[in-house]
Amino acid sequence: MLLNQTSIIPLAASDFPENGLHPSWDQFRQRYEWLEPQIHAFVAEENAGERLARDEGFLLKNYAGNAEKPVFYGVPVGIKDLLHVEGWPTRAGSGLPAEVLTGPEGSLIRRLRSLGALIAGKTVTEEFAYNGPIATRNPHHTDHTPGGSSAGSAAAVAAGLCPLAVGTQTLRSVIAPASFCGVVGFKPSYGRVPLDGVVLLAPSFDTVGFFTQNVPDMQVAAASLLPDWRNQHQQACSKPVLGIPQGVYMELMSSEVKEAFNAQILSLQQQGYEVKQVSMPWEDEFIYGNAMLRFLEGEMAREHALWFGRYAECYGNPVREAILRGREISDTELGMCRRKQYRLRRELENVQAAQGVDLWVSPAQGGTAPKIGEGTGWSGMTAIWTFAGCPTISLPSASINSLPLGFQCVGSYGEDEALLAWVQGIAEHL
């Protein structure tokens, strides 16, 4: 499928059409009619045309005559249907009544509105961002999945419908769809983006993330939307030392992915990047075992306790079974998991300092997008970093049998600015 470039790079007042919005707004309206019936990135919305016209008119009136426009003025933004947005029901991909799930919009949505963004619509998610059937298709090949659970957000950006979309990640739900759809997916450090106004899955994991088509756009989005952003000029002018985890972690991929990754590493080394093989502060069993999943399901059961008690029959089988398993997990075990989470975060920082590693790197996924019905991705390359709360980004970097594959870079916890500054050079070389 033919994809189209869109951008959120801020424009000067003279760059806007006369009495108009950001050019990507007109592009959204034109491409939505053509592509959305094929991609199904957005949740169906009654009277969408009327709502879009009303929002457009409000923004034009509100900023009429202003020489300076806010950074997202007229930029269409897709919002994963786990985040509350005023005027929309929140369904979270589930069969629960919308009036039960819907709540007040949170600080991130208010921030987007204050910066002039136009809400393009709610994007499709798997049920409660855990598991379940979705209608969304991969814009590169509609027989293949766009990944889960932030399926609609990644597909909307990949198809050129909107230049920015919001998702969430609990284990892999930003990085996997970004890799499969050939876009940039950024999961900030745990806790960096407030979670108010978000339907939670597992509060110790859940993180809001973003999708764009390129790194400069992601830098604009992160600097505008992450609280207390600090520009990192030093990192932007230097080459980070890259660390590759040793052990079973680097075996969780197909031979084609491993071949592509090795070629990428060789290319970066030829460009002057230092690469180190590093023994990691985790047990191999933790990577492919079920400890993280037990932790997630235990928190999920508690998060859904009230809803599940009233609406158990409305849940899909995968989510219902996960909640039932989570009920069997004790508070003591969950407490141990949280302590292990904090300990791993500290141990990763210690290893980086001892080895002189700035960024961890790996393929973003162990394979390319599976066909529809064969799953929506794997957590093996992503879950451990989400567990530790590290900032992570997937860069479009390769293609295997005409399907995209992302290159994953992982920064130190809380150092999102350094990660975004360093990956610009890596993306250019790849």
DABEL-V700158 format. One record per backbone hydrogen bond with DSSP energy under -1.0 kcal/mol. CO is the residue of the C=O (numbers start at 1). NH is the residue of the N-H. Records with the same first field share a line. If there is no record, write none. Layout:
CO=NH + NH
This chain:
12=15
13=16
17=20
22=25
23=27
24=28
25=29
26=30
27=31
28=32
29=33
31=35
32=36
35=38 + 39
36=40
39=137
41=124
45=48
47=51
48=52
49=53
50=54
51=55
52=56
53=57
54=58
55=59
56=60
57=61
58=62
59=63
63=66
70=73
72=75
75=118
77=120
78=166
79=123
80=82 + 83
81=92
82=199
85=88
91=94
92=128
97=100 + 101
98=102
106=110
107=111
108=112
109=113
110=114
111=115
112=117
113=116
115=72
116=74
118=77
121=79
122=43
123=81
124=152
126=129
127=130 + 131
141=144
143=372
144=138
149=151
150=154
151=155
152=156
153=157
154=158
155=159
156=161 + 162
157=160
164=78
165=211
166=80
167=209
169=207
172=176
173=150
174=178
175=179
176=180
177=181
178=183
184=212
185=394
186=210
187=392
189=192
195=198
197=84
202=205 + 206
207=169
209=167
210=186
211=165
212=184
214=218
215=219
216=220
217=221
218=222
219=223
220=224
221=225
222=226
232=236
235=238
241=358 + 359
242=276
243=361
244=278
247=250
248=251
249=252
251=253
254=258
255=259
256=260
257=261
258=262
259=263
260=264
261=265
262=266
263=267
264=268
265=269
266=270
268=273
269=272
274=242
276=244
278=246
283=286
284=287 + 288
285=289
290=294
291=295
292=296
293=297
294=298
295=299
296=300
297=301
298=302
299=303
300=304
304=308
305=309
307=311
311=314
312=315
316=320
317=321
318=322
319=323
320=324
321=325
322=326
323=327
325=328
326=329
330=334
331=335
332=336
333=337
334=338
335=339
336=340
337=341
338=342
339=343
340=344
341=345
342=346
343=347
344=348
345=349
346=350
347=351
348=352
349=353
350=354
351=355
352=356 + 357
359=243
360=410
362=408
366=254
370=145
371=374
376=148
379=382 + 383
382=386
383=387
384=388
385=390
389=190
391=411
392=187
393=409
394=185
395=407
398=405
400=403
403=400
405=397 + 398
406=364
407=395
408=362
409=393
410=360
412=415
415=419
416=420
417=421
418=422
419=423
422=426
423=427
424=428
425=429
426=430
